[in-house]
Structure formats: C-alpha cells, structure tokens
Amino acid sequence: MRRRPAANRPHSAPLPSPSRIALGGAGPEDVVFDGSGRVLTGVSDGRVLRITFPAPGRPAGVEEVGHTRGRPLGLEVLPDGRLLVCDAERGLLRIDPGDPRRSAVEVLADSVAGAPLRFCSNAVAASDGTVYFTVSSRRHGLDDWLSDIVEHEPSGLLVGLAPGGEPQVLLDGLQFANGVALSADESFVVVAETGAWRLTRLWLGGPDAGRRDTLADTLPGFPDNVSRSPGGGFWVALAGPRTPPLEWLHRAAPGVRRTVAAAARCLPSPPASGARAIEVDEHGRIVRQLRGTGRRFRMTTSVAEREGRLVMGSLLEHSIAWCDLPTAP
C-alpha cells in the first residue's frame, strides 16, 4: 500500500473567537449546509435540527425537521433536499426535512455482511446515487468510543450502497472509521481513521480503481468528520491533539491495551481540547491549520465552510459554533 505522509504545515492561524448558537440539545456531532445556507445537525435525544444564522434585527433560528428515535451522527444533504442520517443505533436512514410528518424515517441499511449495523458514523453520496458510509467499530458502540481508540483493534468499515442494491463492505480493518468525503471529480473517496491519525483513500475510477492507499498520514490530531472545501480539498475536524501516552499504548501488547481500555470505561472522559481544524488539498498536503485558544468550543468533531463562513460541531457541546474564516495567504 502506497503511503503519503502529511506535508509540513505551511500556514497556521488562530481560529477567531467563535459565535455560538444554542440548540437546546447536546452533542451536535456533524454539521452540514443545505442549499440555502442553513445548517443541519443531529443531537443526542434523536432530533435533527435546522439552524438559520442570525441577521441584523433577526435572531438565530433553530427548528426540528426530523427525529430518528436513535442517535443521529453524520449527515449528508441529497440533491433532492432529503437528508441521509447515520444513526449510531439504527443504521443508515433517510428523512425529508420538508415533510410535515417529522417522524417519517426510511431505513436504508440496518445490517451489513449478515451482521447488525452498529455505530454507523458518516456518509457521502456520489452523483450516481451510490452512498459511501462508515461504521466506526464492530466491537464498541458510541458510548464506548474511547475503549475502541485505546484497544487499537481495527474493526471499522467503509461500506458502499448502490441504488437498489445491498450494502457491500469496501474496506475492512479500519482504525475507528469516521468522516468520509468524495474528491471533486469523484475519482476517490477519503475516510478518516481516527485511531490511526490518518486519511485513507479508496480509488473509485481510473487505472487505480479498487486500490487503497494513504492520502495523509501522521496528522497533528485525531481526525473526525471530513467535508469538501470550496478549493477542492478537504476540511478535517481534529477532535483532540495527539498524546504521547496513547501513542506508547498503541505500541504495547494487545493484552495491555485491552486492560487499559477496560479501566477507561470506569473513568471520566479525558479533558477536551479547544477547537482545531486542518484543510488538506486533493494530494493530502496540509495547506491550513486553525487552532482555537482555550476551551471555548471543545472537541470539534465536524467543520464545514460556505461563503467564507466556518461552522463547527462537537460531541460535547450544546451549541454549534461559527466564525468568519481567516483569509489564507
């Protein structure tokens, strides 16, 4: 497998102090823009929310547009306005934010390779209607994500679902498969392997079709959700920085890792660092790195850009955050 290390960081800038929009719910893990520039996200009580940014004389608006009766994570807006929802408890779903029946949920996939689909994480749709989605772990659920990171036993999946077809495993043995995005020309799909600090690429077309390699390696933090940037590359949310103790643990024997993972279930979650995100180009080179000061917005799990505005989600916060994007040199 060809490997491509991440390039040196040519541009680093402080992240402007973000504004927040309170949601009345916890854990807006993923954020996406719809065609009108509004933001969609899901929170821990199962609601899918649509957020309108504040304007002069008008406050921000938050409305419920769906309910999965589970735990919505990754989202993808389809060309017809419907919404793909990766639900950690129910699988790959589709809802219509314009449907007044807020409980109407279509299950697209709830099993793969004969096993129940658990911990469905993020999805992206190609122009031909094929959906690519990730399963973070086949060993642990969302509430036990830290154990999967500590154990470092690769059980994540990338799955493809063609229109009218059945889910097919495209990549197996991923280290906590997380965010997923397509290149601008749809020649490859990129998957964030959170537990390995890398972006893995699967070629979809051309002479390399079906081959897996590494788009970017040795990232400066845990990559979470991925979105395409207007420049043709990718925004990658970094949920936290790399830590030497965990890197040492990943080199330890499996039994040691399992013991520490079991202990981690009884401990509070580790402190979350401030907001961080990187932009990589289509070749995997880091072209921009943004880092927040302090912990004003903790554990950034998603980031998306539209018209110079950056919006961020978090597994911990009760709000989304947004700011005007600093101009790259």
C-alpha positions as CSV (number, residue, x, y, z in Angstrom):
1,M,0.0,0.0,0.0
2,R,1.5,3.3,-1.0
3,R,1.7,5.8,1.8
4,R,1.9,9.5,1.6
5,P,2.9,11.4,4.7
6,A,1.3,14.7,5.6
7,A,3.3,17.7,4.4
8,N,4.7,20.3,6.7
9,R,2.1,22.9,7.8
10,P,2.8,25.9,5.6
11,H,0.1,28.1,7.2
12,S,-1.1,28.2,10.8
13,A,-3.5,30.7,12.1
14,P,-5.5,31.3,15.3
15,L,-9.2,30.4,15.0
16,P,-11.2,33.6,15.6
17,S,-13.3,33.5,18.8
18,P,-16.4,31.7,17.6
19,S,-20.0,32.8,18.0
20,R,-22.4,30.1,19.3
21,I,-26.0,29.1,18.5
22,A,-27.6,27.2,21.4
23,L,-29.6,24.2,20.4
24,G,-31.4,23.0,23.5
25,G,-29.8,19.6,23.0
26,A,-26.4,18.0,23.4
27,G,-23.8,16.8,21.0
28,P,-24.2,18.3,17.5
29,E,-21.6,15.8,16.2
30,D,-21.9,16.7,12.5
31,V,-22.8,19.9,10.7
32,V,-23.7,20.3,7.0
33,F,-25.0,23.2,4.9
34,D,-28.2,22.8,2.9
35,G,-28.7,24.5,-0.5
36,S,-30.0,27.7,1.2
37,G,-27.0,28.1,3.5
38,R,-28.8,26.8,6.6
39,V,-27.0,24.3,8.9
40,L,-28.3,20.8,9.7
41,T,-27.2,18.8,12.7
42,G,-28.4,16.0,15.0
43,V,-28.4,15.9,18.8
44,S,-28.3,13.2,21.4
45,D,-32.1,13.0,22.0
46,G,-32.7,11.9,18.4
47,R,-33.7,15.3,16.9
48,V,-32.5,16.5,13.6
49,L,-32.3,20.3,13.7
50,R,-32.1,23.1,11.0
51,I,-30.3,26.3,12.1
52,T,-30.7,29.7,10.5
53,F,-27.9,32.2,11.2
54,P,-28.7,35.5,12.9
55,A,-29.1,38.6,10.7
56,P,-29.5,42.3,11.6
57,G,-32.7,42.5,13.5
58,R,-33.2,38.8,13.5
59,P,-32.0,36.2,16.0
60,A,-30.8,32.7,15.0
61,G,-33.5,30.2,14.4
62,V,-33.5,26.5,15.4
63,E,-36.2,24.2,14.2
64,E,-36.7,20.4,14.4
65,V,-37.0,18.9,11.0
66,G,-36.9,15.2,11.9
67,H,-36.5,12.6,14.7
68,T,-34.6,9.3,14.3
69,R,-35.7,7.8,17.6
70,G,-32.0,6.9,17.9
71,R,-28.7,8.9,18.0
72,P,-28.0,10.8,14.7
73,L,-24.4,11.4,13.9
74,G,-23.2,12.1,10.3
75,L,-25.5,13.9,7.8
76,E,-25.5,14.3,4.0
77,V,-27.8,16.6,2.1
78,L,-29.0,14.9,-1.1
79,P,-29.7,16.8,-4.4
80,D,-33.5,16.5,-3.9
81,G,-33.3,18.1,-0.5
82,R,-33.7,14.9,1.5
83,L,-31.2,14.0,4.1
84,L,-29.1,10.9,4.8
85,V,-28.6,10.3,8.5
86,C,-26.1,7.9,10.1
87,D,-27.7,6.8,13.3
88,A,-25.4,5.1,15.8
89,E,-28.3,2.9,17.0
90,R,-30.5,2.4,13.9
91,G,-28.1,2.4,10.9
92,L,-28.3,4.4,7.6
93,L,-31.5,6.4,7.4
94,R,-33.1,8.9,5.1
95,I,-35.5,11.7,6.1
96,D,-37.2,14.6,4.3
97,P,-36.8,17.9,6.2
98,G,-39.7,19.3,4.2
99,D,-42.1,16.6,5.2
100,P,-44.5,17.8,7.9
101,R,-44.5,14.2,9.4
102,R,-41.4,14.8,11.5
103,S,-41.3,11.1,12.5
104,A,-41.1,9.8,8.9
105,V,-37.8,7.8,8.7
106,E,-36.8,5.5,5.9
107,V,-34.2,2.8,6.9
108,L,-31.8,2.3,4.0
109,A,-29.5,-0.2,5.8
110,D,-29.5,-1.7,9.2
111,S,-27.2,-4.7,8.6
112,V,-24.1,-5.4,6.6
113,A,-22.5,-8.7,5.7
114,G,-25.1,-10.5,7.7
115,A,-24.4,-8.6,10.9
116,P,-26.5,-5.8,12.5
117,L,-25.2,-2.4,11.6
118,R,-23.9,-0.7,14.7
119,F,-22.1,2.6,15.1
120,C,-22.9,4.0,11.7
121,S,-20.9,7.1,11.6
122,N,-20.8,9.3,8.5
123,A,-22.0,9.2,4.8
124,V,-21.5,10.8,1.5
125,A,-23.5,10.4,-1.8
126,A,-22.0,10.2,-5.3
127,S,-23.6,11.7,-8.3
128,D,-24.8,8.3,-9.5
129,G,-26.7,7.8,-6.2
130,T,-24.2,5.4,-4.6
131,V,-23.8,6.1,-0.9
132,Y,-20.5,5.5,0.9
133,F,-20.8,5.3,4.7
134,T,-18.6,4.3,7.6
135,V,-19.0,2.0,10.6
136,S,-16.6,3.2,13.3
137,S,-16.4,0.0,15.2
138,R,-17.8,-3.5,15.2
139,R,-16.6,-4.0,18.8
140,H,-17.9,-0.9,20.6
141,G,-20.8,1.5,20.4
142,L,-20.9,5.2,20.6
143,D,-21.0,5.3,24.4
144,D,-17.8,3.3,24.5
145,W,-15.8,5.0,21.7
146,L,-12.8,5.7,24.0
147,S,-12.3,1.9,24.5
148,D,-12.1,1.4,20.8
149,I,-9.4,4.1,20.5
150,V,-7.4,2.6,23.4
151,E,-7.7,-1.0,22.3
152,H,-6.5,-0.1,18.8
153,E,-8.0,-3.2,17.3
154,P,-9.1,-2.3,13.8
155,S,-12.7,-3.2,13.2
156,G,-14.0,-0.2,11.3
157,L,-15.6,-0.4,7.8
158,L,-16.2,1.6,4.7
159,V,-19.5,0.4,3.1
160,G,-21.0,1.1,-0.3
161,L,-24.7,1.1,-1.1
162,A,-25.7,1.4,-4.8
163,P,-29.3,2.4,-5.7
164,G,-31.5,-0.7,-5.3
165,G,-28.6,-2.8,-4.1
166,E,-27.4,-4.3,-0.8
167,P,-24.6,-2.8,1.4
168,Q,-21.2,-4.0,0.4
169,V,-18.0,-3.8,2.5
170,L,-15.4,-1.9,0.5
171,L,-12.7,-1.5,3.2
172,D,-12.3,-3.6,6.4
173,G,-9.9,-3.3,9.3
174,L,-10.0,0.5,9.7
175,Q,-8.9,2.1,12.9
176,F,-12.1,3.8,14.0
177,A,-13.5,4.7,10.6
178,N,-15.1,8.2,10.9
179,G,-15.6,11.0,8.4
180,V,-15.9,10.3,4.7
181,A,-15.9,12.6,1.6
182,L,-15.6,12.3,-2.1
183,S,-13.0,14.1,-4.2
184,A,-14.3,16.8,-6.5
185,D,-14.1,14.6,-9.6
186,E,-15.4,11.5,-7.6
187,S,-12.3,9.6,-8.5
188,F,-11.7,8.6,-4.9
189,V,-13.3,8.5,-1.5
190,V,-11.4,9.5,1.6
191,V,-12.0,8.1,5.1
192,A,-10.7,9.5,8.4
193,E,-9.2,6.7,10.5
194,T,-9.4,8.5,13.9
195,G,-7.4,5.8,15.8
196,A,-4.5,6.0,13.3
197,W,-4.2,9.8,12.8
198,R,-4.6,9.4,9.0
199,L,-6.8,9.8,6.0
200,T,-7.2,6.7,3.9
201,R,-8.1,6.8,0.2
202,L,-10.0,4.3,-1.9
203,W,-9.8,4.9,-5.6
204,L,-13.1,4.5,-7.4
205,G,-12.2,5.1,-11.0
206,G,-9.3,5.1,-13.5
207,P,-6.4,2.7,-13.5
208,D,-6.2,2.6,-9.7
209,A,-9.9,1.7,-9.2
210,G,-10.3,-0.5,-6.1
211,R,-6.8,0.3,-4.7
212,R,-6.4,1.6,-1.2
213,D,-3.6,3.9,-0.1
214,T,-3.0,6.8,2.3
215,L,-3.9,10.3,1.4
216,A,-2.4,11.9,4.5
217,D,-0.6,10.4,7.5
218,T,0.9,11.5,10.8
219,L,-1.8,14.1,11.3
220,P,-1.4,16.5,14.2
221,G,-4.6,15.2,16.0
222,F,-7.5,12.8,15.8
223,P,-9.3,13.3,12.5
224,D,-13.0,13.2,12.9
225,N,-15.6,14.3,10.3
226,V,-14.4,15.4,6.8
227,S,-16.1,17.8,4.4
228,R,-15.0,19.1,1.0
229,S,-13.6,22.6,0.9
230,P,-14.5,25.1,-1.7
231,G,-10.9,24.9,-3.0
232,G,-11.3,21.2,-4.0
233,G,-9.6,19.8,-0.9
234,F,-11.0,18.8,2.4
235,W,-11.7,20.2,5.8
236,V,-10.8,17.8,8.6
237,A,-12.0,18.4,12.2
238,L,-9.5,17.4,14.8
239,A,-11.3,16.1,17.9
240,G,-8.1,16.3,20.0
241,P,-4.3,16.5,19.8
242,R,-2.0,13.6,19.6
243,T,-0.8,12.4,23.1
244,P,2.5,10.6,23.8
245,P,1.0,8.2,26.3
246,L,-1.6,7.0,23.8
247,E,1.0,6.6,21.1
248,W,3.0,4.5,23.5
249,L,0.0,2.4,24.4
250,H,-0.8,1.7,20.8
251,R,2.7,0.0,20.5
252,A,2.0,-2.1,23.6
253,A,0.8,-5.7,23.6
254,P,-2.9,-6.3,22.8
255,G,-3.5,-7.6,26.4
256,V,-2.1,-4.4,27.8
257,R,-4.3,-2.3,25.6
258,R,-7.4,-4.3,26.5
259,T,-6.7,-4.0,30.2
260,V,-6.3,-0.2,29.9
261,A,-9.5,0.0,27.8
262,A,-11.5,-1.8,30.4
263,A,-10.2,0.6,33.0
264,A,-11.1,3.5,30.8
265,R,-14.8,2.6,30.9
266,C,-14.8,3.4,34.6
267,L,-13.0,6.8,34.3
268,P,-14.4,10.2,33.2
269,S,-13.8,11.2,29.6
270,P,-10.4,12.9,29.1
271,P,-10.3,16.7,29.0
272,A,-11.3,18.0,25.6
273,S,-9.0,20.5,23.9
274,G,-10.1,23.7,22.1
275,A,-11.3,23.8,18.5
276,R,-8.9,22.6,15.9
277,A,-9.3,22.0,12.1
278,I,-7.0,21.5,9.1
279,E,-7.5,21.9,5.4
280,V,-5.7,19.4,3.1
281,D,-5.6,19.6,-0.6
282,E,-6.5,16.8,-3.0
283,H,-3.0,15.5,-2.7
284,G,-3.1,15.2,1.1
285,R,-0.9,18.2,1.8
286,I,-1.9,20.3,4.8
287,V,-2.4,23.8,3.5
288,R,-4.0,25.4,6.5
289,Q,-4.3,24.7,10.2
290,L,-6.6,26.6,12.6
291,R,-6.5,26.3,16.3
292,G,-8.7,27.9,18.9
293,T,-7.4,29.4,22.1
294,G,-8.6,27.9,25.4
295,R,-11.6,25.7,25.5
296,R,-14.3,28.0,24.3
297,F,-15.6,25.3,22.0
298,R,-14.4,21.8,23.0
299,M,-13.8,18.6,21.0
300,T,-14.5,19.8,17.5
301,T,-15.9,16.8,15.6
302,S,-17.0,18.5,12.4
303,V,-16.3,21.5,10.3
304,A,-17.8,22.9,7.1
305,E,-17.3,26.0,5.0
306,R,-19.6,28.1,2.9
307,E,-19.1,31.6,1.5
308,G,-16.2,32.4,3.9
309,R,-18.0,31.2,7.0
310,L,-16.8,28.2,9.0
311,V,-19.3,26.3,11.2
312,M,-18.3,23.6,13.7
313,G,-20.0,20.8,15.6
314,S,-19.0,18.9,18.7
315,L,-19.8,15.7,20.5
316,L,-19.7,17.5,23.8
317,E,-21.2,21.0,23.4
318,H,-24.9,22.1,23.5
319,S,-24.4,24.5,20.6
320,I,-22.8,24.8,17.2
321,A,-20.1,27.4,16.7
322,W,-19.3,29.6,13.7
323,C,-16.9,32.3,12.6
324,D,-15.7,34.2,9.6
325,L,-12.8,32.2,8.1
326,P,-9.4,33.9,8.2
327,T,-8.1,34.6,4.8
328,A,-5.3,32.2,3.7
329,P,-2.2,33.8,2.3
